[in-house]
Amino acid sequence: MTLAIDLSGQVALVTGGARGVGAGITDRLLAAGATVVVCGRREPEPGSLPVGVGFHACDVTDHAAVGDLVAAIVADHGRLDLAVNNAGGSPGTDAATASPRFSDKILALNLTSALHVCQRANAVMQDQEAGGSIVNVGSLSGLRPSPGTAAYGAAKAGLLSLTTTLAMEWAPKVRVNMVSAGMVRTEVFEDYYGGPEGAAAVSATVPLGRVAEPADVGNAVAFLASPLASFVTGANLVVHGGGEQLAFFAHQRG
């Protein structure tokens, strides 16, 4: 028997699914046969979304707006089988001088918004015969120190705790998992690392010799959402190409 990821007939929501890592997730879910709806604060550029992908404007930090979003998806498609909490991010800032307003916004975008989506999705999935699946997109910043993005790292660490707790509370109807991504080559990757040379230098520190493409994260999400992962819940799948080189390892190798 050939193993394949088949999400035919499944309806999926990807928050922040129009660009960056979210676009990679959207693409891979589509390739697996899912019907995909994405949301974001702003309308994407005309023609930028793949054919057949639906869009709803939504600020996921607004719990009422999230409720309206999930209700609209169910009204349009009759069900919701997969929710992917991908929306997030943070500009760099010094923890010593970060304003309370800045920190509150980062925590809201990267942690509490995911809780809003999880709660609304779970309410639908618990009433479906086949239940459903939730995948939260985390970061290595939640698994190790995150200098320059302290609130973001703390939020992603909290997201992992949330994932494991909800997996226990909402089983057996709803599976809840997480994908923690390392560096990903998005539209802003080279600019973030100071141009092509800086990006290449950073990429070379990854044991597999490159950073992730958005599709790499999308493949991990598709797997966790699929029947192939039917006995996987409360898991954190780390997609980082082997991690970050340790200084002492480079010294050992000469």
MIPALUM-802508 format. One line per 4 residues: their letters; for each residue x, z, y of C-alpha. Coordinates in steps of 0.1 Angstrom, whole numbers. Example, Ala and Ser with C-alpha at 12.3 -4.5 7.8 and 13.67 -1.06 7.14 Angstrom:
AS	123,78,-45 ~ 137,71,-11 $
! end
This chain:
MTLA	0,0,0 ~ 13,-9,35 ~ 11,19,60 ~ -2,9,94 $
IDLS	-16,27,124 ~ -52,16,128 ~ -73,29,157 ~ -100,3,154 $
GQVA	-133,17,167 ~ -116,46,185 ~ -123,53,222 ~ -92,67,240 $
LVTG	-87,82,275 ~ -52,81,289 ~ -47,100,322 ~ -23,82,344 $
GARG	-24,53,320 ~ -19,25,344 ~ 19,27,350 ~ 51,42,337 $
VGAG	50,61,305 ~ 12,59,306 ~ 12,22,306 ~ 34,23,275 $
ITDR	9,46,258 ~ -20,24,268 ~ -3,-7,255 ~ 5,8,220 $
LLAA	-31,22,216 ~ -45,-12,224 ~ -21,-28,199 ~ -35,-3,173 $
GATV	-70,-15,180 ~ -84,13,202 ~ -107,9,232 ~ -87,24,261 $
VVCG	-99,38,294 ~ -74,50,319 ~ -77,71,351 ~ -57,77,382 $
RREP	-61,87,418 ~ -58,51,431 ~ -71,18,418 ~ -43,-2,401 $
EPGS	-32,-35,415 ~ -56,-64,405 ~ -46,-79,372 ~ -21,-51,364 $
LPVG	-41,-36,336 ~ -43,-53,302 ~ -75,-72,295 ~ -102,-49,283 $
VGFH	-88,-16,296 ~ -113,3,317 ~ -104,23,348 ~ -120,53,365 $
ACDV	-107,68,397 ~ -102,105,391 ~ -81,134,404 ~ -75,153,372 $
TDHA	-67,185,391 ~ -104,186,401 ~ -123,201,371 ~ -156,187,383 $
AVGD	-142,152,386 ~ -128,155,351 ~ -162,164,338 ~ -177,133,355 $
LVAA	-149,112,340 ~ -155,123,305 ~ -193,120,309 ~ -189,84,322 $
IVAD	-167,74,292 ~ -193,88,268 ~ -221,71,287 ~ -202,37,285 $
HGRL	-189,39,249 ~ -210,65,231 ~ -180,86,221 ~ -145,99,229 $
DLAV	-120,100,200 ~ -87,105,217 ~ -76,121,250 ~ -40,117,261 $
NNAG	-29,140,289 ~ -1,119,304 ~ -7,124,342 ~ 21,145,357 $
GSPG	55,146,373 ~ 74,162,401 ~ 98,154,429 ~ 131,174,428 $
TDAA	132,205,449 ~ 153,237,451 ~ 134,266,435 ~ 146,290,462 $
TASP	129,272,490 ~ 99,255,473 ~ 67,263,492 ~ 38,281,474 $
RFSD	16,250,481 ~ 41,227,465 ~ 44,250,434 ~ 7,253,431 $
KILA	2,215,432 ~ 29,210,405 ~ 14,235,382 ~ -21,221,387 $
LNLT	-10,185,380 ~ 11,193,350 ~ -7,222,333 ~ -42,231,345 $
SALH	-53,195,348 ~ -45,191,311 ~ -66,222,303 ~ -95,206,322 $
VCQR	-93,174,302 ~ -88,193,269 ~ -119,214,275 ~ -141,185,284 $
ANAV	-128,163,256 ~ -132,191,230 ~ -168,196,240 ~ -176,160,231 $
MQDQ	-154,159,200 ~ -167,190,184 ~ -202,174,182 ~ -188,142,167 $
EAGG	-189,139,129 ~ -153,127,128 ~ -141,152,155 ~ -112,139,176 $
SIVN	-76,142,187 ~ -59,153,218 ~ -22,145,226 ~ -5,162,255 $
VGSL	26,145,270 ~ 54,170,277 ~ 91,168,286 ~ 125,181,276 $
SGLR	122,200,309 ~ 98,224,291 ~ 122,230,263 ~ 154,238,282 $
PSPG	164,248,317 ~ 150,225,344 ~ 172,229,375 ~ 157,210,404 $
TAAY	123,210,389 ~ 116,246,380 ~ 78,246,384 ~ 76,213,365 $
GAAK	96,227,336 ~ 76,259,336 ~ 44,239,335 ~ 56,218,306 $
AGLL	66,249,287 ~ 31,262,293 ~ 16,230,281 ~ 34,235,248 $
SLTT	19,269,245 ~ -15,256,254 ~ -12,228,227 ~ -4,252,199 $
TLAM	-31,276,209 ~ -59,250,213 ~ -48,235,179 ~ -56,268,163 $
EWAP	-88,275,182 ~ -103,241,179 ~ -95,232,142 ~ -107,218,120 $
KVRV	-127,193,141 ~ -101,186,168 ~ -64,181,163 ~ -42,190,193 $
NMVS	-5,178,194 ~ 22,172,219 ~ 49,146,225 ~ 79,159,245 $
AGMV	98,129,260 ~ 134,127,271 ~ 145,102,297 ~ 123,71,299 $
RTEV	130,37,315 ~ 100,35,339 ~ 97,15,371 ~ 116,41,390 $
FEDY	143,50,365 ~ 172,31,381 ~ 164,43,416 ~ 162,79,404 $
YGGP	197,78,390 ~ 212,59,420 ~ 211,23,408 ~ 221,3,377 $
EGAA	255,19,373 ~ 241,55,375 ~ 213,46,351 ~ 238,31,326 $
AVSA	260,62,328 ~ 230,85,321 ~ 218,63,293 ~ 252,64,276 $
TVPL	249,102,272 ~ 220,98,248 ~ 232,98,211 ~ 212,67,203 $
GRVA	228,49,232 ~ 198,43,254 ~ 169,60,270 ~ 134,56,257 $
EPAD	111,28,267 ~ 75,37,275 ~ 65,20,242 ~ 86,46,223 $
VGNA	64,74,237 ~ 33,52,231 ~ 42,48,194 ~ 46,85,190 $
VAFL	12,91,206 ~ -4,64,184 ~ 10,80,153 ~ -3,115,162 $
ASPL	-37,100,170 ~ -39,81,137 ~ -51,90,102 ~ -15,90,92 $
ASFV	-12,124,111 ~ -45,138,98 ~ -28,170,86 ~ -7,173,118 $
TGAN	-19,197,145 ~ -2,221,168 ~ 30,200,165 ~ 55,190,192 $
LVVH	71,156,184 ~ 103,153,204 ~ 112,118,215 ~ 146,120,231 $
GGGE	170,97,212 ~ 189,127,198 ~ 189,149,229 ~ 215,154,256 $
QLAF	252,154,248 ~ 267,189,249 ~ 300,194,269 ~ 317,211,240 $
FAHQ	308,183,216 ~ 325,158,239 ~ 356,180,240 ~ 357,184,202 $
RG	356,146,198 ~ 384,142,223 $
! end
